[in-house]
Amino acid sequence: MPYDDKIAERVRAALRDQKDIREIKMFGGLAFMINGNMCCGVERDRLMLRLGNDGAVEALREKYTSPMDFTGRPLKSMIYVEKKGFSTTSDLERWIGKAVRFCVSLPPGKKRGES
């Protein structure tokens, strides 16, 4: 599944001040990794966000969100946000900020390509 390049550019702009960002094509889209951990991404025209189990439960109470279930089984710590849910820069930055705060709380992950 392709991802929307314009949304990917918006996510890059929202992450511009974050250190140790890497982009990796995964989940049929584009994932943004922080310190070796998947933080957020773009799949088709929606955001993928890693918020942790509690953060995901809370976020799913908001409009335009759904469980991330690309395998047919929902991932408890990740959600999708539809395009309408991040149409403004402030909405996008709010969502990305939630994912970044969760991700930087994690220990460093194994970086792809490292053993």
N, C-alpha and C positions, 0 to 999 in steps of 0.2 A: 504494500500500500504506500503510495507516495505521501509526502507531507507538503504542506503549504509553505513555500519559501518566504512569503511575506510575513507569516506568523513566526517562522523561525528567526527572521531578522528582528522582529519585535522582541522576541525572547532574548536574543543576543544583546540587544540594547538594554533590556531590564537587568541583565547579568553583567553588564560592562565593568562594574567595580568589584566584582567577585574574583577572588584569586583561585588559581588551580582549576580552571574550567577546561573541560575537554568535551568535544562533540563526538558522538559515536552513533552510527546508524544501527538501530535495534528496535524491536517491537514493531517492525514495519514502518518506522518513522525515524525521527532524529531525537536522540537522548542527550541531555546535558549532564555531565558528570562533575561533581565537586569533590575534590580530594579522593577520587576513586569510587565514589558512591553516586548512583543514579539519583538525580535531584528532580528533574523535570524534563519535558520534551514536547514534541509536536508529532501527532499522528493524524493524518489527513488534515482536517481543519479544526482540530481540538487540541487542548493542552492535556498532557499527562503530568500528574503531580504526585510526588512521593511525600506523604504527610505523616506517616506512621499510623498505627492502628487507631489511636484516639483522635488524631487530627483528621483522618479520613472520615470517621464516624461523624464528627462535628461538621466537616465540610459538606457532607452529603445531605445535610439539612437545607443547604442553599439551593436556589434555582440554578438550572443549567448544569448540574453536576450529576455524575453517575459513577458506579463502581467501574474500575478498570477490569475488564473481563475478556480481553482479547483471546484467551485460551478457552473460553467457555466457563471458566471458574473465576469469580472475582478475587482480585488480590486485595487483601484486607488493608494494606497500608497505602494503596494508590487509588487515585480517582482520575476521571476525565472531567474536563470543563468544556462545555460547548462554546462555540465562537461568541454567542450572545453574552456569555458570562464574563468575557474579557474584552469587550469591544472598545473600552476606553483604556488609555495608558494607565490610569490609576487603578483600574480593576485588574489589569494584567500584572502590574507591579505588586499589588496586594497578594494575588495568588502566588506569584513567583517568590515573594518574600516569605510566605508560609512554608513553601518547599525548601527554600534556602535555610531558614531557621532550623527546620528539622534535620536537614542533611548535615549541617555543620556540627550538630550535636552528636553525630555518629563517629565512631573511630574510623581512621582512614581505611578505605577499601582497597582491595587488590586492583591495581590499574591494569586495564586490558593490555595484553601483550607482555605483561611481566609474569614471572613465575614465582 
